[in-house]
Amino acid sequence: MLKKLFFVALLMAAIVPVKAHVLGDALTLPEFNDGKTHWIVRAGLGINGVVGPNKETTNMQWEDGKWSGAFKAVSGYDFGFGFNKSFGHNPLYWGMELSLGMRGYKTNATKSSSTGAIHTSHGTAGASSNSVSEMSLVCYNAQLTPLSIGYKYSFLERMAVDLHVGAFVSYDFAGNMKTNYTHDVHYFAGNNKHEENDSKVKISDIEGLNKHDIGMNLGVGYWYGHFNIDITWQRGFVPVYSTGDEDVKIGKNTVKRGNLYSNSFQITLGYTF
């Protein structure tokens, strides 16, 4: 028993300094301005939505049809692998990154109406109805940032602030559009009614959907040793759909449908080696 305890003590005495040494290296800020290549792995969350005049047109259509609707974001993953390399021995650097991520958005619209309750000698008549229409588009893509330019400002020995801007290209290789419509009618005299309709379409079967995108990245990061947390805003310049020039009838007016563009934020944790 004493021999086993002695062996465990020797093993712990050997492992603890190694772990402390490895952790100490990981918490030491790398020499980012040494002109060498620093590889980085990242993983995190994407908050994906859209911007563009199509949102205003859709809101006008909702209002014209007595609907109350809104555009919302969808969340997804983001995994990346890339590198940074300084221009000589200064904090300014350039880099590249390849990543897997998501883009998309969702909408939710409701419509309620009521004929009011009418009391007669035969009972209470009238009805109220409520309709809900939901849609979500989720695309899984591969993304390349062929060039990013940044600046790392070091402070307090172990820390650095990282400002960066870049351009990206992406291609959606999978995904789907889901729609759900429900309609409920409540008759004051009883015999309520419920209708529901669901559909799911692959992005390869969505007419007018552009599966490629080109855009820009703008972000800020914080380094503590080899560890990094980064927040990046991403804006696409290719319309999500190629139907923006279509005419849409709203009331007595005819307007262009307008376009939607991808607009998202990525929050990632990274490690450099």
C-alpha positions as CSV (number, residue, x, y, z in Angstrom):
1,M,0.0,0.0,0.0
2,L,2.8,2.4,0.9
3,K,4.6,1.5,-2.4
4,K,1.4,2.4,-4.4
5,L,1.0,5.7,-2.6
6,F,4.7,6.5,-3.2
7,F,4.3,5.7,-6.9
8,V,1.1,7.9,-7.2
9,A,3.0,10.7,-5.4
10,L,5.9,10.5,-7.9
11,L,3.5,10.4,-10.8
12,M,1.6,13.5,-9.6
13,A,4.9,15.3,-9.0
14,A,5.9,14.6,-12.6
15,I,2.5,15.6,-14.2
16,V,1.7,18.8,-12.3
17,P,4.7,20.7,-13.4
18,V,4.1,19.6,-17.0
19,K,0.4,20.8,-16.8
20,A,1.5,24.1,-15.2
21,H,4.1,24.6,-17.9
22,V,1.6,23.9,-20.7
23,L,-1.1,26.1,-19.2
24,G,1.5,28.8,-18.6
25,D,2.5,28.8,-22.2
26,A,-1.2,29.0,-23.3
27,L,-1.7,32.0,-21.1
28,T,1.4,33.8,-22.5
29,L,0.6,36.2,-25.3
30,P,2.2,35.0,-28.6
31,E,4.6,37.3,-30.4
32,F,2.1,38.3,-33.0
33,N,4.5,40.8,-34.7
34,D,7.3,38.3,-35.3
35,G,6.5,37.8,-39.0
36,K,5.6,34.2,-38.5
37,T,2.3,32.4,-39.4
38,H,0.0,31.9,-36.4
39,W,-2.7,29.3,-37.1
40,I,-6.1,29.7,-35.5
41,V,-9.1,27.4,-34.9
42,R,-12.5,28.9,-34.0
43,A,-15.9,27.7,-33.0
44,G,-19.0,29.6,-32.0
45,L,-22.5,30.9,-32.6
46,G,-24.0,32.8,-35.5
47,I,-27.0,35.1,-35.3
48,N,-28.3,35.3,-38.8
49,G,-30.8,37.7,-40.3
50,V,-31.5,39.9,-43.4
51,V,-31.7,43.5,-44.4
52,G,-33.0,45.2,-47.5
53,P,-36.0,47.0,-49.1
54,N,-37.9,43.6,-49.4
55,K,-38.6,43.8,-45.6
56,E,-40.5,47.1,-46.0
57,T,-42.5,45.7,-49.0
58,T,-43.4,42.6,-47.0
59,N,-44.5,44.8,-44.1
60,M,-46.7,46.8,-46.4
61,Q,-48.3,43.5,-47.7
62,W,-48.9,42.4,-44.2
63,E,-50.6,45.7,-43.3
64,D,-52.7,45.6,-46.5
65,G,-54.0,42.2,-45.6
66,K,-54.6,43.1,-41.9
67,W,-51.7,40.9,-40.8
68,S,-49.2,41.8,-38.0
69,G,-45.8,40.4,-38.9
70,A,-42.1,40.6,-38.2
71,F,-38.7,39.4,-39.5
72,K,-36.6,37.5,-37.0
73,A,-33.1,36.1,-36.8
74,V,-32.1,32.4,-36.7
75,S,-29.1,31.1,-34.7
76,G,-26.6,28.6,-36.0
77,Y,-23.0,27.3,-35.6
78,D,-19.7,28.7,-37.0
79,F,-16.5,26.7,-37.2
80,G,-13.3,28.1,-38.8
81,F,-9.6,27.5,-39.4
82,G,-7.2,30.1,-40.7
83,F,-4.0,32.0,-40.0
84,N,-2.6,35.5,-39.3
85,K,0.8,36.8,-40.3
86,S,2.2,40.2,-39.5
87,F,3.7,42.6,-42.0
88,G,7.3,42.4,-40.8
89,H,7.7,43.2,-37.1
90,N,4.7,45.4,-36.4
91,P,1.1,44.8,-35.2
92,L,-0.5,45.1,-38.7
93,Y,-1.2,41.7,-40.2
94,W,-3.0,39.8,-43.0
95,G,-4.8,36.5,-42.9
96,M,-7.1,33.9,-44.5
97,E,-9.8,31.7,-43.1
98,L,-12.0,28.7,-44.3
99,S,-15.1,28.1,-42.3
100,L,-18.4,26.2,-42.1
101,G,-21.5,28.2,-41.1
102,M,-25.1,29.1,-41.6
103,R,-27.3,31.9,-42.9
104,G,-31.0,32.6,-43.0
105,Y,-33.9,34.2,-41.3
106,K,-37.5,33.7,-40.3
107,T,-40.9,35.5,-40.4
108,N,-43.9,35.3,-38.2
109,A,-47.3,36.9,-39.0
110,T,-50.7,36.7,-37.3
111,K,-54.2,37.8,-38.2
112,S,-57.1,37.9,-35.8
113,S,-60.8,38.8,-36.4
114,S,-64.1,38.6,-34.7
115,T,-67.7,39.0,-35.7
116,G,-68.7,39.7,-32.1
117,A,-71.1,37.9,-29.9
118,I,-74.8,38.3,-30.8
119,H,-77.3,37.1,-28.2
120,T,-80.6,35.8,-29.7
121,S,-83.5,33.8,-28.4
122,H,-81.7,30.7,-29.9
123,G,-78.5,31.3,-28.0
124,T,-75.2,33.2,-28.7
125,A,-73.9,33.5,-32.3
126,G,-70.7,34.8,-33.9
127,A,-67.1,33.7,-34.1
128,S,-63.5,34.7,-33.7
129,S,-60.6,33.5,-35.8
130,N,-56.8,33.5,-35.5
131,S,-54.3,32.7,-38.2
132,V,-50.6,32.3,-37.8
133,S,-48.1,32.0,-40.7
134,E,-44.5,31.1,-40.0
135,M,-41.5,30.7,-42.4
136,S,-37.9,29.9,-41.8
137,L,-35.0,29.7,-44.2
138,V,-31.8,28.0,-43.0
139,C,-28.8,27.5,-45.3
140,Y,-25.6,25.6,-44.5
141,N,-22.5,27.0,-46.3
142,A,-18.8,26.8,-46.8
143,Q,-17.1,30.2,-46.6
144,L,-13.7,31.5,-47.6
145,T,-12.2,34.7,-46.5
146,P,-9.3,35.0,-49.0
147,L,-8.0,38.2,-47.4
148,S,-8.4,40.0,-44.1
149,I,-6.4,42.9,-42.7
150,G,-6.1,43.5,-39.0
151,Y,-4.2,45.2,-36.2
152,K,-3.4,43.7,-32.8
153,Y,-2.7,46.1,-30.0
154,S,-1.0,44.4,-27.0
155,F,-1.3,45.6,-23.4
156,L,-0.7,44.3,-19.8
157,E,1.7,41.6,-21.2
158,R,-0.9,38.8,-21.7
159,M,-3.7,40.7,-23.5
160,A,-4.4,42.2,-26.9
161,V,-7.2,43.9,-28.8
162,D,-7.7,42.7,-32.4
163,L,-9.4,44.9,-35.0
164,H,-9.9,43.4,-38.5
165,V,-11.8,43.8,-41.8
166,G,-12.0,41.4,-44.7
167,A,-14.0,40.1,-47.7
168,F,-15.7,36.7,-48.0
169,V,-17.3,34.4,-50.6
170,S,-19.7,31.6,-49.6
171,Y,-21.7,28.8,-51.1
172,D,-24.8,27.1,-49.6
173,F,-24.5,23.4,-50.0
174,A,-27.6,22.3,-48.0
175,G,-30.6,23.7,-46.2
176,N,-34.3,24.1,-46.4
177,M,-37.3,26.4,-46.1
178,K,-40.0,25.5,-43.7
179,T,-43.5,27.0,-43.6
180,N,-46.3,26.4,-41.1
181,Y,-49.8,27.8,-41.3
182,T,-52.5,27.4,-38.7
183,H,-56.1,28.7,-38.6
184,D,-58.3,28.5,-35.6
185,V,-62.0,29.5,-35.5
186,H,-63.8,29.7,-32.2
187,Y,-67.6,29.7,-32.6
188,F,-69.4,31.0,-29.6
189,A,-72.1,28.4,-30.1
190,G,-69.5,25.6,-30.1
191,N,-68.0,23.3,-32.8
192,N,-64.6,25.0,-33.0
193,K,-62.4,24.4,-36.0
194,H,-58.6,23.9,-36.4
195,E,-56.6,23.8,-39.6
196,E,-52.8,23.3,-40.0
197,N,-50.5,23.0,-43.0
198,D,-46.8,22.3,-42.9
199,S,-44.3,22.2,-45.8
200,K,-40.5,21.7,-46.1
201,V,-38.5,22.5,-49.3
202,K,-34.8,21.9,-49.9
203,I,-32.9,24.9,-51.0
204,S,-32.1,23.2,-54.3
205,D,-35.8,23.3,-55.1
206,I,-36.4,27.0,-54.1
207,E,-36.9,29.0,-57.3
208,G,-34.9,32.3,-57.4
209,L,-32.7,31.5,-54.4
210,N,-29.1,32.5,-54.8
211,K,-26.9,29.9,-53.1
212,H,-23.7,32.0,-53.4
213,D,-22.8,35.2,-51.6
214,I,-20.0,37.8,-51.6
215,G,-19.6,40.3,-48.8
216,M,-17.5,41.9,-46.1
217,N,-16.5,41.2,-42.5
218,L,-15.8,43.7,-39.8
219,G,-14.9,42.6,-36.3
220,V,-13.2,43.1,-33.0
221,G,-11.5,40.5,-30.8
222,Y,-9.9,40.1,-27.4
223,W,-6.8,37.9,-26.8
224,Y,-5.7,36.5,-23.4
225,G,-2.6,34.5,-24.1
226,H,-3.4,32.0,-26.9
227,F,-7.2,32.3,-26.3
228,N,-9.5,34.6,-28.2
229,I,-13.1,35.8,-28.2
230,D,-14.2,37.5,-31.4
231,I,-17.3,39.3,-32.5
232,T,-17.7,39.8,-36.3
233,W,-20.4,41.5,-38.3
234,Q,-21.0,40.1,-41.8
235,R,-22.9,41.7,-44.6
236,G,-23.7,40.0,-47.9
237,F,-23.9,42.0,-51.2
238,V,-25.7,39.3,-53.4
239,P,-29.5,39.3,-53.0
240,V,-30.8,36.2,-51.2
241,Y,-33.4,35.9,-53.9
242,S,-33.2,37.0,-57.6
243,T,-36.9,38.2,-57.6
244,G,-36.3,41.8,-56.4
245,D,-37.4,43.4,-59.7
246,E,-40.9,41.7,-59.6
247,D,-43.9,44.0,-59.3
248,V,-46.1,43.6,-56.2
249,K,-49.7,44.8,-55.9
250,I,-50.4,46.5,-52.6
251,G,-53.8,48.1,-52.4
252,K,-54.1,50.3,-55.4
253,N,-50.4,50.7,-55.8
254,T,-47.8,48.6,-57.6
255,V,-44.2,48.5,-56.2
256,K,-41.0,46.6,-56.8
257,R,-40.6,43.6,-54.4
258,G,-37.0,44.7,-53.5
259,N,-34.2,42.5,-52.3
260,L,-33.0,40.9,-49.1
261,Y,-29.3,40.6,-48.1
262,S,-27.7,38.4,-45.5
263,N,-26.8,40.3,-42.3
264,S,-25.3,38.4,-39.4
265,F,-23.1,38.4,-36.3
266,Q,-20.6,35.6,-35.3
267,I,-19.5,35.2,-31.7
268,T,-16.6,32.7,-31.6
269,L,-14.0,31.4,-29.3
270,G,-10.5,30.7,-30.8
271,Y,-7.1,29.3,-30.0
272,T,-3.8,30.0,-31.8
273,F,-0.9,27.7,-32.1
